[in-house]
Amino acid sequence: MKIELTKSAREAIDESIDKNSKFLLINLVKYDCHGAVLSMTVSDDIGSNNLYEIDGYKFIMDKEESEMFKEINIDYKSQGLNEGFAISYKDSSLGQCFITDEID
């Protein structure tokens, strides 16, 4: 899996945590046929997760969940009073709905 960070995401992470001693845990919150919702929290421990190091930033994600995504993009956005990380993905095995008809 590939993880990409925007400049604004890098700046927000640098202001928030010590990237040398903390891990950023990417979680799959939910998914359905419309896609997935991902979140990101800080963790002190790798646990049994996969580790991805990108330019000194250490991301971890559940092994099974990480296999569902080919690329995750992390941005930091500010709009009015709202600001936060926006996590999107490309080329996922999620978000596919199938309708089948029974044949007699």
N, C-alpha and C positions, 0 to 999 in steps of 0.2 A: 504494500500500500504506500502511496505517495502522499505527503502532507505539504501543502503550500501555505506560506504566511505572507500577508501583505505588510507593507512598511508600517501602517498604523497598528496592526496586530502586534508586531514586534515591539513597537514603542509602548503599547499598553501593557504587554507582558513584562517588559523591562521595568516599568514603573511599579508593578504590582508584586512581583516575587523575585526571589533570588534563583535565577534559572539554573545555577550550578548545584543547588541542593534540593530542589523541588521538581516534581514531575507534574505534567499537565495531563490529567486523565480525561480522555474523550469517551463519553458515554452515549450509547444508543438509548434514548428515552422511550421512543415508541416508533413503530412503523406499521403501515398498512399499504393498501394498493395505491395510495396517493404519494407515498414516499416515506422518508424517515425524518425524525427530529433528533438532532444531536446536541449535547451539552458538553461543557468543559469545566472541570473543577481541579483544584490543586490537591496533590497527594504527596505523602512522604515516602511511600513504599511502592515498589514495582509490583509486588505480589506475583500472580501467575500471568500477568498481562504481557503483551508484546511491547517492546520498547522501540521507538523510532526517534533517532537523533537528527535534528535538522538545524544546522548552523549553531550548535550549542544549546538549542532548546530540546528538552526531553519530553516526548509525548508517550503516553501509554494508553493501550486500548485492549479490551478483552479479546482473546485470541479468536474466538468464534465470530464476534462482531466485526473485527478488523478484516476478516475474509470476505465480508459482504461489500466492501468498498475498494475501489481501485485508486481513488484520489479524493482527499478531503482538503477543502480550502477554508482557511480561517482569516477573517477580516475583523476589524474593529470599526464600528460605525457610530456616528453621533448625529442625531436628528432632533432638533429642538431640545427638550429636556431629557430625552431618552438617549442612552448610549450603552454599548455593550458589544460583545463578540457575536459575529454572525458566522455560523458554521454551515457550509454547503458541501455538496459532494457531487462527483461525476462518476459515471459508469458503475452503477450499483446494481446488484441483483435484486434490489427491493423496488417496490412501486409498480409491480406488474399485476394487473387484474386479468383474470380469464373467466369468461362466461362459457359454460358448456350447455348444450341442449341434449336432452336424453333422446336416444333413437330407439324406437320400438322394434 
